Amino acid sequence: MTTGIGEGSASISPAKVVSSTQAVAAAGDYGVNDVICNNATTGIPWNFADVVKYVGGHGYITEVQVTVETTAQAHRLTLFLFSETPSSELDDNVTNTGPADADRGFYLGKIDIPALESLGVGNSDAIATLTSPTAGLPFHFTCAAADTDLYGILVTRDAFTNETATDDYVISLTIEPD
């Protein structure tokens, strides 16, 4: 896209939304700082595929939206981000250990997501935006030298008991290249 603003023109890369979905294990009630993922014994990180066009690319995350298939959720979340698959605890319903010392070289930082809300029946959701006071956005990142993906560990900051096994959590990142 090219704009005709002023005497010259500028190239503007549009923002894109990259999502990652996991049907959570919800093996039991979640405690403060527990990992949320797909499996209680062989968890995997949240994979945000092709967030940039070129390997080793970089950009900004300007918004994070989390949608949970379970209604009446009200817990706060933190998304730890990495440029490589982390070795920190990934199993569902287990206390978070990230970022582990072994992950420090590719740990990018964290984004705090406000409390989920549910208005009526259906999904619960939360959105961290540029105006969210504690989110840490915009969040600058650089992918690994041979990768275009980002990897995450989702952690609850509050205990909650109204989870439902196999319900989807969808995390959507709004990415602006730089």
Secondary structure, 3 states (H helix, E strand, C coil): CEECCCCCCEECCCCEEEEEEEECCCCCCECCCEEECCCCCCCCCEEECCCCCCCCCEEEEEEEEEEECCCCCCCCEEEEEECCCCCCCCCCCCECCCCCHHHHHHEEEEEEECCCECCCCCCEEEEECCCCCCCCCCEEEECCCCCCCEEEEEEECCCECCCCCCCEEEEEEEEEEC
